[in-house]
Amino acid sequence: MVIYLKAGSELRLKLNPDVDFYTRRVETEEGKTLREILKDIRLAPAFVAFAYSEGRIFSLDRAPRDGQSITLQPPVSGG
């Protein structure tokens, strides 16, 4: 199955986009949680404060469906 992960800012650099400037296409096994998928692509879940899809918060412990697009948000930092 294929999902699409999106991110901006510093998190985008860790995501290594390949579809466009913000999006990475990920092939994964059905039933894997977003947390497991992040680990599979070597992106530590600690870098993700929350995720959302279709206007709703998407739990890292939930399994995405085929073709789903999920936006990852980094923790807030400032100076």
ZIVENFEN-V542590 format. One record per helix or strand of 3 or more residues. SS is the DSSP state (H for helix, E for strand). FROM is the first residue (numbers start at 1). LEN is the number of residues. If there is no record, write none. Layout:
# ZIVENFEN-V542590
ss	from	len
SS	FROM	LEN
SS	FROM	LEN
This chain:
# ZIVENFEN-V542590
ss	from	len
E	2	5
H	9	7
E	23	5
H	34	7
H	45	3
E	50	4
E	56	3
E	69	5
